[in-house]
Amino acid sequence: MIHYIVGRNLGHLSRCVANIEKYKKIGNQSIKVFTFPHSHSWIRSNLPKVKVKDFSKKKLAKNPKPFLDAQLIIHDWRKEVEWLKKSRGKKGPIIGGIYHSDMFTTGEDSEWTTTFKNEIREVADKTTDIFFHMNLLPPKRSPKLSSYYYPIPIISREISMSPKKVKKILGLKPDERFILIHMGGGIGPFRYRYMDEWYEKLSRIKTPYRLVVANQFGGMKAKFPKSIIVAPLFTNGPDLINAADMVISKPGMGIMIDCITTGTPLLALPADSKERQVKNMMLKDLIGHDLCLVRKNASAQYVSKQVQEYMDESDRVQHVFERIPRNGADVMARCMKKLSNCSIRDLPDLYPDLLKLSPYHS
């Protein structure tokens, strides 16, 4: 049995689906997903044969034993897994954790972003035996961690629906072009702080493209002009992004991965947290200039101009995105298969062989 513990938002959930779909093709262990109640139906629509159970901090803290009853535990960045690692001790399942961020500070880092990068190292040490770290490009060095460091490419889902079919669902003509406004899942304490402000501002931008707003868990509460289309919540989000000509989004790795995978230009809104600031720094480094970032005080008129300027760069942006390896789910599936047949005592001997499965192994 493999236990997969995953967070509440779409970026984490999409990676969970991608990894399990790949694993099911090569592995024979049954999988149980622990996640928040609001996402159960979405997970089941993607993974109908996988058991889905409630996850909460209280349940894990009160009785960690049910979570430890597995051959392998994978989590997509839940700090609470620290309690599981402590409860397990030196015997029991290997715990692997997945995350995505630049971890090394540079001259561009503020105290804010430096703090976040240090937090990643701390969480990796406390919650993992092996840390699967997604990188946009092969890392030039490895961080110093007490857990085993394992660099992998980004984890992405495959496209399952044509742009023509997506546009039909949206009520658009096959040749009608649109810009997607995306604010994430909209659930939990870390929802985008500037969401309402930017919904209002973006609804006033002037562009020849139709505007489509991505839906959220729990539906949409914001009101939009009739000219703006509110999309349904897609089972496979990359299908919607692939049909768009551009995405304007709150900062996040999930949306960045989906845009890289589909070759869709991403225009990122101002960061409201140290984590999202790091994501915007990563996007800027990838694109090569700050045309991909919206200023906090930008007017609707200024954003309208920026959208057109960035759209003119779409071919170059697509070329940049094409060079990013995106087979992280394949690597994760093969690692899960090997790790689920081992215990924590086997990991030191297994680690060198695992590294050979990653294209980022040197």
C-alpha positions in Angstrom: 0.0 0.0 0.0 1.2 3.5 -0.9 -0.2 6.5 1.0 -0.2 9.7 -0.9 -0.9 12.9 1.3 -1.7 16.0 -0.8 -2.8 19.5 -0.1 -5.9 21.4 -1.0 -5.0 23.4 -4.1 -5.0 22.4 -7.8 -1.2 22.6 -8.4 -0.6 19.9 -5.7 -3.6 17.9 -6.6 -2.7 17.8 -10.3 0.8 16.5 -9.5 -0.8 13.8 -7.4 -3.0 12.7 -10.3 -0.1 12.8 -12.8 2.2 10.7 -10.5 -0.5 8.1 -9.7 -1.6 7.8 -13.3 2.0 7.0 -14.3 2.5 4.6 -11.4 -0.6 2.6 -12.2 0.9 1.7 -15.5 4.0 0.1 -14.0 3.3 -0.6 -10.3 1.1 -3.1 -8.5 0.7 -1.5 -5.0 -2.7 -0.2 -4.2 -2.8 3.6 -3.4 -4.8 5.6 -0.9 -4.9 9.3 -1.2 -5.4 11.5 1.9 -6.7 15.0 1.0 -9.1 17.7 2.1 -12.9 16.9 1.7 -13.5 19.6 -0.9 -11.2 17.9 -3.4 -12.5 14.3 -3.0 -14.9 14.4 -6.0 -12.3 16.0 -8.2 -9.7 13.4 -7.3 -12.2 10.6 -7.9 -13.1 12.0 -11.3 -9.5 11.7 -12.3 -8.6 8.5 -10.3 -11.8 6.5 -10.1 -10.2 3.3 -8.8 -8.1 5.0 -6.0 -9.3 5.1 -2.4 -9.7 8.7 -1.2 -9.7 9.5 2.6 -10.0 12.7 4.6 -6.9 14.5 5.7 -6.6 17.0 8.5 -3.9 18.2 10.9 -6.1 17.1 13.8 -6.5 13.5 12.5 -2.8 13.2 11.9 -1.8 14.6 15.3 -4.4 12.6 17.2 -3.5 9.2 15.7 -0.7 8.9 13.1 -0.8 5.1 13.0 -3.4 4.8 10.1 -1.2 7.1 8.0 1.9 4.9 8.7 0.2 1.7 7.7 1.8 1.6 4.3 4.9 0.4 2.4 5.6 4.0 1.2 4.4 7.5 2.1 4.5 10.3 -0.5 3.4 13.8 0.4 3.1 16.9 -1.7 4.4 19.4 0.8 2.5 19.0 4.0 4.5 20.3 7.0 2.4 18.1 9.3 4.2 15.0 8.0 6.9 16.0 10.5 4.7 14.3 13.1 4.6 11.1 11.0 8.4 11.0 10.7 8.8 11.4 14.4 6.1 8.7 15.2 7.7 6.3 12.7 11.1 6.4 14.3 13.8 4.2 12.7 11.5 1.5 11.4 8.7 1.7 8.9 7.9 3.2 5.5 10.1 5.6 3.6 8.7 9.1 3.5 9.2 11.0 0.2 8.2 14.7 -0.2 7.7 16.7 -3.4 8.3 20.4 -3.8 9.3 23.0 -6.4 11.2 26.2 -5.8 14.6 27.8 -6.2 16.5 27.1 -2.9 19.6 29.1 -3.3 19.8 32.8 -2.5 21.3 35.4 -4.8 21.8 39.1 -4.9 18.2 39.6 -6.0 16.8 38.0 -2.8 15.2 40.1 -0.2 15.0 39.1 3.5 11.5 37.9 2.7 12.5 35.5 -0.1 15.6 34.4 1.8 13.4 33.3 4.7 11.2 31.3 2.4 14.1 29.5 0.8 15.5 28.6 4.2 12.1 27.3 5.2 12.1 24.8 2.3 15.3 23.2 3.5 13.9 23.0 7.0 10.7 21.4 5.9 12.5 18.9 3.7 14.7 17.8 6.6 11.8 17.4 9.0 9.3 15.8 6.7 11.2 13.6 4.2 13.7 10.8 4.0 14.1 11.6 0.3 13.3 15.0 -1.1 12.0 15.0 -4.7 12.8 18.6 -5.8 11.3 19.8 -9.1 13.6 21.9 -11.2 12.9 23.9 -14.3 16.5 23.1 -15.6 19.2 20.7 -14.3 20.4 22.1 -10.9 24.0 23.3 -10.8 24.5 22.1 -7.3 22.7 20.2 -4.5 21.6 21.8 -1.2 23.0 20.5 2.1 20.2 18.4 3.7 19.9 15.6 6.2 17.5 13.9 3.9 18.5 12.4 0.5 18.2 15.1 -2.3 16.7 13.9 -5.5 16.3 16.5 -8.4 13.6 15.8 -10.9 12.0 17.7 -13.9 8.6 19.3 -13.5 5.6 17.0 -13.0 2.9 17.7 -15.6 -0.3 16.2 -16.9 -0.9 15.3 -20.5 -3.5 17.1 -22.6 -6.7 15.1 -22.9 -9.0 17.5 -24.8 -8.6 19.5 -28.1 -8.7 23.3 -28.0 -11.8 23.0 -30.3 -13.7 20.9 -27.8 -12.6 23.3 -24.9 -13.9 26.3 -26.8 -17.2 24.5 -27.5 -17.6 23.9 -23.8 -16.9 27.6 -23.2 -19.4 28.7 -25.8 -16.7 30.1 -28.1 -16.3 29.6 -31.9 -13.4 27.3 -32.9 -11.4 30.3 -34.2 -12.2 32.6 -31.3 -9.1 33.4 -29.2 -9.2 34.1 -25.5 -7.1 35.1 -22.5 -7.6 33.0 -19.3 -7.7 34.7 -15.9 -6.7 32.2 -13.2 -6.6 32.8 -9.5 -6.1 29.2 -8.2 -8.4 26.9 -6.3 -9.7 29.7 -4.0 -9.8 27.4 -1.0 -8.0 27.7 2.4 -6.1 30.4 4.3 -3.5 31.0 1.6 -5.9 32.0 -1.2 -4.6 34.9 -3.2 -4.9 38.1 -1.1 -5.4 40.4 -4.1 -7.9 38.3 -5.9 -10.9 40.6 -5.8 -8.8 43.6 -6.6 -7.4 42.0 -9.7 -10.7 40.4 -10.8 -12.1 44.0 -10.9 -9.1 45.5 -12.7 -8.7 42.8 -15.3 -12.4 42.9 -16.2 -11.7 46.4 -17.5 -8.7 45.7 -19.7 -9.0 46.4 -23.4 -8.0 43.6 -25.7 -9.3 42.0 -28.9 -9.3 38.6 -27.1 -12.2 37.2 -25.2 -11.7 37.0 -21.4 -12.4 33.7 -19.7 -12.2 33.2 -15.9 -11.1 29.8 -14.6 -13.4 28.3 -12.0 -12.5 27.4 -8.4 -13.5 24.8 -5.8 -16.8 25.8 -4.4 -17.7 27.9 -7.5 -17.3 31.5 -8.3 -18.5 34.2 -5.9 -17.2 37.2 -7.9 -19.4 39.0 -10.4 -18.3 39.7 -13.9 -19.6 41.6 -16.9 -21.6 39.5 -19.3 -18.8 39.7 -21.9 -16.6 37.6 -19.6 -17.0 33.9 -19.6 -16.8 31.9 -16.4 -15.4 28.4 -17.2 -16.5 25.2 -15.5 -14.0 23.5 -13.2 -12.1 21.3 -15.6 -11.1 17.8 -14.5 -7.8 18.3 -16.4 -6.9 21.9 -16.0 -4.1 21.9 -18.7 -6.8 21.3 -21.3 -8.2 24.8 -20.6 -4.8 26.4 -20.5 -3.8 24.7 -23.7 -6.7 26.3 -25.5 -5.9 29.8 -24.3 -3.6 32.3 -26.0 -2.3 33.7 -22.7 -2.9 33.2 -19.0 -3.0 36.0 -16.5 -2.6 34.4 -13.0 -1.7 34.8 -9.4 1.8 33.5 -8.9 2.1 29.7 -8.5 4.1 26.8 -9.6 1.1 24.8 -10.7 0.0 27.3 -13.2 3.6 27.9 -14.3 4.1 24.2 -15.0 0.8 24.0 -17.0 1.8 27.0 -19.1 5.3 25.6 -19.7 3.8 22.2 -20.7 1.3 23.8 -23.1 3.6 26.6 -24.4 1.1 29.2 -23.2 2.5 32.7 -22.2 2.0 33.4 -18.5 1.6 36.9 -17.2 2.0 36.8 -13.4 0.2 39.1 -11.0 1.9 40.7 -8.0 3.0 38.4 -5.2 1.2 38.5 -1.9 3.6 36.1 0.0 7.2 35.2 0.1 6.6 31.9 -1.7 4.8 33.6 -4.6 7.5 36.2 -4.8 10.0 33.4 -5.3 7.8 31.9 -8.1 7.7 35.3 -9.8 11.5 35.5 -9.6 11.7 32.1 -11.2 9.4 33.1 -14.0 11.3 36.3 -14.7 14.6 34.4 -14.8 13.1 31.9 -17.2 11.7 34.5 -19.6 14.7 36.8 -19.3 12.9 40.1 -18.5 10.1 41.5 -16.3 7.5 41.8 -19.1 6.0 38.6 -17.7 5.2 40.3 -14.3 2.4 42.8 -13.6 3.3 45.7 -11.3 1.3 46.0 -8.2 0.0 49.5 -8.9 -0.5 48.9 -12.7 -3.8 50.3 -14.0 -6.2 48.4 -16.3 -4.9 50.6 -19.2 -1.3 49.8 -18.5 -2.1 46.0 -18.3 -3.9 46.2 -21.6 -0.7 47.6 -23.2 1.4 45.0 -21.4 -0.8 42.2 -22.6 -0.3 43.2 -26.2 3.4 43.6 -25.8 3.8 40.2 -24.2 1.5 38.6 -26.8 4.0 39.9 -29.4 6.6 37.8 -27.6 4.6 34.6 -27.6 6.8 32.8 -30.1 9.9 33.4 -28.1 8.2 32.5 -24.9 7.0 29.2 -26.4 10.6 28.5 -27.5 11.8 29.1 -24.0 9.2 26.8 -22.5 9.9 24.0 -25.0 13.4 23.5 -23.6 12.1 22.7 -20.1 12.1 18.9 -19.4 8.7 17.8 -18.2 8.9 14.1 -17.5 8.9 14.3 -13.7 5.8 12.1 -13.3 7.6 9.3 -15.2 10.6 9.6 -12.8 8.3 9.7 -9.8 6.4 6.6 -10.8 9.5 4.6 -11.3 10.9 5.8 -7.9 7.6 5.0 -6.2 7.7 1.5 -7.6 11.2 0.9 -6.2 10.7 2.6 -2.9 7.4 0.8 -2.1 9.3 -2.5 -2.0 11.9 -1.2 0.5 12.1 0.0 4.1 13.9 3.0 5.6 16.9 0.8 6.3 17.3 0.0 2.6 17.3 3.7 1.5 21.1 4.3 1.7 21.9 1.4 -0.6 18.9 2.2 -2.9 19.6 5.9 -3.4 22.4 5.6 -5.9 20.3 3.4 -8.2 17.3 5.7 -7.8 19.4 8.7 -9.0 20.1 6.9 -12.3 16.4 7.2 -13.1 16.5 11.0 -13.2 17.7 12.9 -16.3 19.1 15.4 -13.8 21.5 12.8 -12.4 25.1 13.7 -13.0 
